[in-house]
Amino acid sequence: MHLNIEIKARCKQQQEAIRQLLIERNADFRGTDHQIDTYFQVANGRLKLREGNIENNLIHYQRPDQAGPKTSEVHLYKPTDSESLRVLLQTALGVKVVVDKQREIYFLDNVKFHLDTVKELGTFVEIEAIDADGSIGAERLHEQCQFYLDLFAIAEEDLLQNSYSDMLLEK
């Protein structure tokens, strides 16, 4: 398990400006990933299987629905055969919703950035400060998120409290 503090926001015309700020800071661009996130029916938290060209993980997390920085406890499992795992989980648990997105992935130190275009929803930015080994702490992660929120000039009304899955379910 590791600790994440994350922010998700609508990003109407800002994606190019944010991309340029990341490039100017020599962010490590990992690529653009077409990701299909299948969310399953579970009693506690959220369980999704992410299938992409860059990232393939079974992810369980618990996170409050609130605008601005959110703390998540995340468990990751890297399956060797995600298609078989998806079929097994669909059969056993049932599918809640599927999120289809194009995601640009960048890193600056321990902070991960996503520039997302989500089918049926639009464009977004995510800032995810990650403490993989317990050495950074929640306070520093919050500071990092706030720094990038300010740098990217993200307006408070653009901050999202729900996940893409919740937004699709509300449509």
N, C-alpha and C positions, 0 to 999 in steps of 0.2 A: 504494500500500500504506500502511496505517497500523497502529499498535500498539494493541492492546487488552489490558487486564488485566480478567478477568471472574471472577465468582463465580456459581454456580448452587446453589440450596438448595431443599429441600422447604419448603413453607410451609403447614402444616396450618391453624391458626387465626390466623395472623399477618397475612394479607393486609390486613385492614381496618386493623390497627394501623400497618402500613407505609404504607398509602395515606394515613392521617391524618398521619403524620410528614412525608411528602412534601408534602402540602397545606400544613401548618404552615410549611414552609420555602419556600413559594411556588414549588414545582417547576412547570415548564412541562409541562402535560398535553397531549400530542399527540393523544390519542384512544385508542379501543379498536379494535384491528385483528383481523379474522379472517384468520389466516395459514395457508396451506398451504405447507409446506416439502417439496419433493421432493429427496431425496438420490440422487445418481447414483453408479454404480460407477466409481471412479477409482483409479489406482495410488498417488497421493501425496495426503495430506491429505484434505479433505472438500470436496465440491462440491455446493451445494444451490441450487435455484431457489426463492426466497421470493415467493409470490404473495399479496398482501394489498391492502386498500383504502388503506393509508397507505404501507406499504413494499413495493416490488417490486424485487428485486435478484437477480442471479446472484452467489453468494458462494463464493469459494474460501478456505479457511483451514487452517492447521496449528496444532494445539494439543495439548499433552500431556493424557493422561487422569490427572488428579490431583484430590483434594479441595482445596477452598480456591481462592485466587487462581491463575489460569492465564494465561499469556502467549499471545496469538494474533497471528499475522501474517495480516492480512486483505486480500484483494483484492475490490473490489466493481465490478460492472458493472450499469448500469441499462438493461435492455432496453426497447425501445419496443413489442415484441410478445412478452410472456412466454408466451402460449399456444403460439405457433409455436416458440419457443425450447425449451419443455418437450418438445414432440413430437419435435423434432430430437434433443435430448439423450437422451430415452428410447430412441429408435431407435438412436442411435450408441453409447451407453454402458450402457444398462439402468438400471432403478430399483432402488436398494438398499432404501429405506423412505420412507414419507410420514408427516410429522408434521402434525397438524391441531390448531390451538390458537387460543384467544382471548387477545390480549395487550394489556394496558394499557401505554402508553408514556409515561414521564416523563423530564424532563431537569433536572438541576441543574448548571449550567456544562457541563463536559465529561463529566459522568457521566450515563449513561443507565440507567434502571431499567425493568424489565419485571415486571409482575404477570401471570403466565401461568396459564391453565387449559388443560391439555393432554389431549386426548381419549385415554382409556384409561390415563392416568398420574396425573392429579390436579393439585394447585396448587403453584406454584413462584414464587420470586422470583429475578431475575437482576440483578446489579450489574455494569455494564460501564463502566470508566474508559477513555476514548478519547484517544489522542494522534494527532490527524489530520495534524499537520504537523511532528512531531519536537520541538516546543518544550517539552513537559512532562517527558518521561522516565519510564522504567519505575519508578524508585524512588518518585516522587510518585504515580504511578498505583496502586502497591501500597498506599501510605499512604491514599489516598482509599478504596480498597476496604475496607481494614481499619476505617476510621472508620465506614463505613456498616454493615459487618458487626456492629460493636459497637453502633451506634445502634439497629439493628433487632433486636438481641438474638437473632441467629441462632446456634443451638446447633451445635457442631462435628459432631455426629452427623447433622445435617440437610444438611450440605454434600455436594454430589454431585461425583463425578469424571467421570461420563459425560454425554454429550449426550442429549437426548430421543430422538434417532434410535437410539443404542446401547441405551437403556432399552427402546424398543419392540422392537428386534431380539432382546433377551433374553427377552421375554415368550413 
